[in-house]
């Protein structure tokens, strides 16, 4: 049988609030993280990447940009994404979305 089911795919934006909450991020940081994710999607930078790791990287980068003291500066593992993968996505966001190293 051919069913015409549309299964929504998760995007990094779907994960930002949960990760931000877990890390204790401010509302300003959440807004900045969403902005970073939207820009990454627009540029096609994160295509094929695990959405959870992109969201985590965006929250860490947004916390740095907004000087959010609640979010630890050291990237840690979160369930579903290792700190190494998050760090790679962080570097990619910084380089390809912000244009900095």
C-alpha positions in Angstrom: 0.0 0.0 0.0 1.2 3.5 -0.8 0.3 5.9 2.0 0.7 9.6 1.6 2.1 10.2 5.0 4.0 13.3 5.7 6.4 12.7 8.6 7.8 15.9 9.9 11.6 15.9 10.2 13.2 17.4 13.2 15.3 20.6 12.7 17.9 22.1 15.0 15.3 24.7 16.0 13.1 22.0 17.5 16.0 21.1 19.9 17.2 24.6 20.9 14.6 25.2 23.7 15.3 21.9 25.4 19.1 22.2 25.3 19.0 25.9 26.4 16.8 24.9 29.3 19.2 22.1 30.3 22.2 24.5 30.1 20.3 27.3 32.0 20.5 29.7 29.1 18.7 33.1 29.1 15.9 34.1 26.7 18.4 36.3 24.9 20.7 33.4 24.3 17.8 31.2 23.1 16.8 34.0 20.6 20.4 34.3 19.4 20.7 30.5 19.0 17.5 30.4 16.9 18.9 33.2 14.7 22.2 31.3 14.2 20.3 28.1 13.3 18.0 29.9 10.9 21.0 31.5 9.2 22.9 28.1 9.0 19.8 26.5 7.4 19.5 29.4 5.0 23.1 29.0 3.9 22.8 25.2 3.8 25.7 24.9 6.1 24.3 22.2 8.4 22.6 20.0 5.7 23.2 16.4 6.6 24.3 17.1 10.2 22.5 15.7 13.2 20.0 18.4 14.3 20.6 17.9 18.0 24.4 18.6 17.6 23.7 21.7 15.6 21.2 23.0 18.2 23.7 22.4 21.0 26.5 24.1 19.2 24.2 27.1 18.4 23.3 27.4 22.1 26.9 27.3 23.2 27.9 29.9 20.5 24.9 32.1 21.3 25.9 32.0 25.0 29.3 33.2 24.1 28.0 36.0 21.9 25.5 37.2 24.4 27.9 36.7 27.4 25.4 34.5 29.1 27.2 33.6 32.4 24.7 30.8 33.1 25.9 28.5 30.3 29.2 26.8 31.0 32.0 27.7 28.5 33.3 24.2 28.3 31.3 22.1 25.9 30.0 18.9 27.5 28.3 15.7 26.1 24.6 15.9 26.0 22.4 12.8 25.5 22.4 12.2 21.7 25.5 14.2 20.9 29.1 13.9 22.1 31.2 17.0 23.0 33.5 16.3 20.1 30.6 16.5 17.6 29.1 19.5 19.3 32.5 21.2 19.2 32.9 20.5 15.4 29.4 22.0 14.7 30.3 25.0 16.9 33.5 25.6 14.9 31.5 25.3 11.6 28.8 27.7 12.8 31.4 30.2 13.9 33.3 30.0 10.7 30.5 29.6 8.1 27.7 31.6 9.7 29.6 34.3 11.5 32.6 34.3 9.2 35.1 34.1 12.1 37.5 31.5 13.4 
